[in-house]
Amino acid sequence: MTAQTFSLRCTFALNVSILFAGCTVGPNYQEPELNTPGYWTGASHGGQLDKNALNQWWKIFDDRKLTDLVNRAVDSNLSLKIASSRLWEARAQRITAGSARFPTLNATSDALRTDFSENSRTPYSTGTVYSGGFDSAWELDLFGGIRRQVESADANFEASIAEYGDVRVTLLSEVALNYVELRAYQERLTVAERNRDAQAKMLELVEANVDAGEVSPLDREQARSNLESTRSQIPTLETALARARHRLAILLGKSPTSLDKELSERRPIPVAPGNIAIGIPAEVLRRLPNVQKAERELAAQTARVGVAVADLYPKLSLIGTVGLESLSTGDFLKSSSRVFNVGPTVQWKIFSAGRVRQNIVIQSAKQEQALIAYEGAILTALRDVEDALVAYGNEMVRRDSLLTAEDATKRTVEIAKDQYRAGETSFFTVLDAERSLLSKQDQLTQSNAQVSSNVIMLYKALGGGWH
């Protein structure tokens, strides 16, 4: 073994020992503890969270068309495609960050025509230098800057997964909400048209009574005014119905009118079962994609503080080159044309006018901001669930009252009509009862839709549908 070879091996062994003895600077990440209440105040009991049901919550409505629309939206929604693309981008960035831990190897080849100066030591005034070979470099991560970069990239990738889940949860809820709204407008149209037809028949009766001289022409004009008022509501409802169809089409990545024929048939508002198991707050928060995204972003930023701290310390790299170099092609492949060099290089930012230390301050401030954002995500998640629970419970109570009111108003209308025919009451009583019935039926339809919408918002708040 030559002295040169021995020296190279010793240098390599020394570098390896330094590598394994290196430390990782910067703070080590620890996930913050969840300080959550033990139960939901808006629910009588949490129940055991059924994760399988939660992941396919839309099926509880037992509506094939809704299930079909949800599946198609997952396949073709543009926002979800963007989130998927960001996921692949984060994955590539993670691989790129990890590659910094390994040596780089480059191949080079040159043929340079050179005109030497009269004062150069070469005996040639001009000549062509032929060279080729390989060069390699390997940064020895003594203080963990690269390791922190990999940690940050890993956390960013996991945050992108959670972001994709958050977009998916929002998409599924938006499809279901717009579908419920569409069915609600269809039912409200049916109610308005049914009342229109009934009022039209009543107008015919009143006109006959006027012609017979039994009632005043004022009754006829009041009946006509009531009928036209009901008719005036129909175009507004048809416009709202068309907009709901258009929104659904966009959510599916289609042109606005592409679902017009498919959704033209009127169907009832989908109804969910009354009992919903929601689990306990801590269990819910751990699976929410928006909370997971905020937590992973905090982890990524914590690692970036370590990257910034690593810039305070020297960077040691091992470089080497092996190749051939000659002034003639005939000698290029001879052993005498070999060139070789290897050795360590050190870079250290001794003076940077405070940029390195200020960057540490910047990254630390961003870490604090990420922690606050994480805490805010938890509070928002808790609020969303509580809001959905309160809205769902109160709307159920309101719907029960409207059902009772509708039944009573139907009987009122029939009694008023019978009394009017018998001449025992004025037509104003009939008009007032009919207007009240239309209002109660419209409110009941909207309440039925709101109950289903509140169920959807509850499942969205629980993070349903992304696993």
Steps between C-alpha positions, in 0.01 A plus 500: 500500500641840401518786743255692284245220510542461872450872549183495291356209695580668830337819381190310397484316832539827686222662302268205562571509872425872505180436307368248753606719789307797361208659681167640384459864595171681550190406701365146491130496416246382754134493408301736727254337736130528417314685775143411410174461691391149586161528329296708255263741672266495200440124526346288772771236448796459268454136411763279339629659181436261209796575274376281215164677496672837536717435196189439285250714687300600191365145476289550814261705284427190292491706180658335197523820301685676784745211526553507124568875500746468789696228320513699179614814683791312660608384154475829314487803733760759398585620852569143607723451196700809600538362854614168355759679285630684808531167674726366224699824510561461875599137447760601241632771733540243776701274269711797389576597860598143585739477205724763666616230745679309223806576285465652156688359199551691176665400172693760300670506161685791333710576197637854544713679243745722690739772392772512766673825589872548440557507876330165569718202589362270231722441199197534271377837376163353410335168560185305576444356845286187510348406834230279639407338827276501804469733794312440821398704805348398829398744771548343841196607703695571819242725667178359355402776258418246230321277749283792603425573133386141458285526814339816364436342159348189663266714709405711198411185310280382785341846514421471129328167564288667768430795269376258236275346765368842600414583138329163463293548817389843381420369151281216627306732728452757223365236261257374762392850610430609143315176431278552806443859395402387150247249635367765739437744215326224305273430797434869558403527134259209544347669805462831317349333193257295712385816679478684169266235360287499813476878495410493130208271577397727784505795261266315267259439790512863604441620145195274477368644827561854374312426176215360707499816708571310820830673589664832435739551204752591769528131586588420141778758487638379832501142372673605179760700694568198722542272197737736319706550813554124519582484128762774544700277733545224243751675264718592799503140618577375147797739480636378834449140389698559180785658694517200733528268198772720353702496823477123516626472142801721576581289807508200268737680263230529231340786308221681694206354305632145464280366784175674399340195340642254754360692798174615344293230672373620836590285797453545876754662728740233632443436870763374746427277799454675833785339698856604410802373695758777518763376747689715750686824415853362529415206274348729239782755502769238438344399168400842365705578187515876561634443853751243373611742229563776755692260727722375216569857389614574855733199486639615165566850628669367814743309278569817299623666819764224518595561137556868580703419813723263300619798293690623808735203470755394238406267215748222422496328162706222350584556133688289252587486130637220283555518126733534202670806358731530198621739232459236228235242427763231456611532861151552647439140606848435637556458872723804499195715417323416825410781738370455851421713802298459817462691821273687737372856457366722775257791461413725791299820496726693733350840418158561347399830661253322729302329221540150644391593851212712375384208287488291819282770656276499192458123498436494875229766460341292224508201732308697760251607234453137393435401862236772532343388171488144632328612820259705291420199281408301811271773633335541160444126473340487844277794410391345169387178669318683780331734250386207287366311802303801627364580153397139442324464836315830481390447140355161595288675765397769252401241240277319748321828575458573130352153441240567767434849362457365146241245611309767691512742206372236257197449724458876525488535121237227464284649776532851351397374154199313638389806698548724196288272283234506769518878520614491861832686453661749266737409221776681684505213751556252216776711348675538832485124562632417152789744533585356839493145362734586213736670743497207744556241228787702352656544843463128569671411173787734581522358851519142367783610273671684785492193722676297228743787435584519871574127499735555206672790676540283809670228299721761337597634844582142603734463200286238332592358163874543455642162606 
